């Protein structure tokens, strides 16, 4: 089973995918810190949307890998 890897800044890959994967831990961490710092208990709907942030980032990563695996690579003969 493949492990989920965080792409390095400047690595090859779509900018949206790299941004989503790198931004989601910070967004979730800031939300959790805010919950504890301000004693603001999130309701069920807020918890669902907070959970969707990393789920969406992982989904983007998996979809991008699946799309790149099914896209044929150009052969050297066709490159001018």
N, C-alpha and C positions, 0 to 999 in steps of 0.2 A: 504494500500500500504506500502510495506517495505521501510524503509529508507536505504540509502547507508551508511554502516559503515566502518570505517577504522580499520582494525585489529591491535591489539596491538603487538609490537615486542615480539616474543616468543610464540605467540598464535598458536593454532592448525590451520593448513591450509597449502596449498602448498607454498613453499618458493618463487616461481615465482610470484604467485598471491599477496602475502603479499608485496614483493619487488615492484611490479608494482604499487600497490595502494599507497604505501608510497612514492615512488620516483616521481610519476607523478606530484603532486602539486609543488614539489621543482623544477623540470625541467621547468615546465610552468612558475613559478614565476621568475626563473633566466632568462628565455628568455624575459619575459615582462620587467624586470628591465633593461636588456641589450638594449632593444629597446628604452626605455626612456633615459638611461644614454648615449648612443652613437648616439641618434637621427637616428637610422637605421630603416626605415620603411620596414616591411616585405612585400614581394610581395604575390600574391594570393596563389601560391603553398606553400610557407613557412607557411602561415597561416593555410592552410589545414593540413599540417603535424604536426604543433603545436597542432591543435585541435584533431588530431588522438591519441595523447598521453593519455589524460584522457579518451577518448572514448574507447581505447583499454584496459585500466585498469578496467573500469566499465564492459566492455564486458567479460574480464577474470573472474571477480567476479561473474557475472550472470551465465556464463557457468559453473563455478565450482560448484555453488549452485545447478544448474539444474542437473548436472552430479551426485552430491552426493545424490540428492533426488531420482534419478532413480536407483541408485546402491543398490542392496539388502544388508542389514547388516547381518553378520553371526550370527546365533543363538548361545546361550550359549552351546547348546548340541554339536555343531560341533567344538568348540574350545578345543584343547587338552592341 
